[in-house]
Amino acid sequence: MKKSGADILWECLVREGVEVVFGLPGGAIMPAYDAMLNYPVHHVLVRHEQGAAHMADGYARASGKVGVAIATSGPGATNLVTGIATAMMDSSPIVCITGQVHAHLIGGDAFQETDVTGITLPITKHNYLITRADEIARAVREAFYIARSGRPGPVLIDICKNAQVEDVEFEYPEKISLPGYRPPRSAPKADLQRAVDLFEKAQRPVILAGHGVLMSHAMEELQMLAVKTHTPVAMTLLGLGAFPASHPLSLGMMGMHGEAYCNLAIHNADLLVALGMRFDDRVTGNLRNYAPHARKIHIEIDPSEVHKNVQVDVPLVGDLKTVLRDLIPMLDEYDHEEWQQQIQAWRSDTQERDILSWPDDGNLYTAKVIHDIWEATRGEAIVATGVGQHQMWTAQYYRFDQPYRLITSGGAGAMGFGLPSAIGAWFAHPDREVWVVDGDGSFQMTQAELSTAVQEGANVKICIMNNHFLGMVRQWQEFFFESRYAGTPLRGPDFVKIAEAHEIPARRVTEPEQVKSALEFAHQTPGPVLLDFHVLREEAVYPMVPTGADLSMMIRRPVRGAAE
């Protein structure tokens, strides 16, 4: 049967299970948009294409499915780039579809012509330039397979306008052949035995759980490993929720703004078992003195990550869930009581100094607001964040006991991620509340998507931590640049009035005693709600590992009442 390239595109998307796409139309993609009306796919009209990529990303992280963004050529395509880079850094499976000028015009600087495949080559798992309609079906089939298999990531399909309008015979490719792309499954038995030998010798082991645990759906196996070997579990920012925060073996978040007792445990460990994480600089600190006493096991599906930043003793390349299922039966039960006692001593000091503590001095503290959000939602909400201090406080004070609840930009650190990713997450779970925790600086980067939230009736509760600063940069300026605040004081708009202009219910919160009633108001009000929290201007996130320092050299909050 003959179909147009545009019809083939949507036919393939529907067969891949796509129910919603996020995008914004334009000239080069108009044939595809026209054909879309013939298919059971819901289109979410964004106000900026960056929002489309972030929504697709949030949808993918919350649902486990591939998210889809669609845009026109030129500026439409380039506006996707930040979102694509974010998905690449955080291994999020999205497919971005862009229109392109007619094939015969490529290279002639036609109107809105941009080499988007060249631009995105370093930030996609793969990309395609489609010049003929008969290339579309295979490209879509392969793109979805590549995006969600192995280490997930973004794929871009750039479709020339002529390919969208051509009529060709259509046959859906049920099978694909990618001989050069074979994601590994499990590790050799001999390597598994080497890992067992290290477990048997260890007295101070720590498990490092990364985003790969969630992507491999290996949460149950992680708990089995931790409990059987009595090994505490530290998590990366994107690994939060992979292991329950309330579990006695949980160390919480590691790294630059991780809990102090967690970092001290890693620094003093004699065995690190890294699961689906890549040893990035925000996790390790100074590599020369990273866990200097520890042997290291690294279970990772992407062989390019093994030995890239940290030399390990036993690399186990394969699907994390499969490798753990093979490894756990080979292990004995172990008891590390002295190690647990030492960690508990560090934990008590951390709770006193660095987290779970704020002064009762009449000021509104971001940490307390986030703690109250956690209590108000019973820890069950999906929480999307922007990037900045509020992101780190969310990681510390919202205790994630369940997986797939935190949606945040880790590797790219993309300010503006919060609101659009929350809208995408809500489309994955429209029966749930999705809460946005954002800063006044980060929120303004994509605040136009308030209109999208209203148009779609998205049940997102937006909490802006408004300190009138670019807070994280200001903190660095305070600590390392003699408090010379260059470019960080922020005169923001009236967010309540902006919300009301969008017909979004909103409240301004300036006093600690107003917080809980405001959160209840948001919970009881259907659809999007905005809360503008005027928090203390010059808070700092503690602890903090300075650039170039190892994990034991944290800047800690001074003990209250003691001389600084």
Buried (B, 14 or more C-beta within 10 A) or exposed (E): EEBBBBBBBBBBBEBBEBBBBBBBBBBBBBBBBBBBEEBEBEBBEBBBBBBBBBBBBBBBBBBBBBBBBBBBBBEBBBBBBBBBBBBBBBBBBBBBBBBBBBBEBBEEEBEBBBBBBEBBEEBBBBBBBBBBBBBBBBBBBBBBBBBBBBBBBBBBBBBBBBBBBBEBEBEEBEEEEEEEBEEBEBBEEEBBEBBBEBBEEBEBBBBBBBBBBBBBBBBEBBBBBBBBBBBBBBBBBBBBBBBBBEBEBBBBBBBBBBBBBBBBBBBBBBBBBBBBBBBBEBBBBBEEBBBEEBBBBBBBBBEEBBEBBBEBBBBBBBBBBBBBBBBBEEBEEBEBEEBBEBBEEBBEBBBEBBBBBBEEEEBBBBBBBBBBBBEBBEBEBBBBBBBBBBBBBBBBBBBBBBBBBBBBBBBBBBBBBBBBBBBBBBBBBEEBBBBBBBBBBBBBBBBBBBBBBBBBEBBBBBBBBBBBBBBBBBBBBBEEEEEEBEEBEBEBEEBBEBBEEBEBBBBBBEEBEBBBEBBEBBBEBEBBBBBBBBBBBEBBBBBBBBEEBBBBBBBEBEEEEEEE
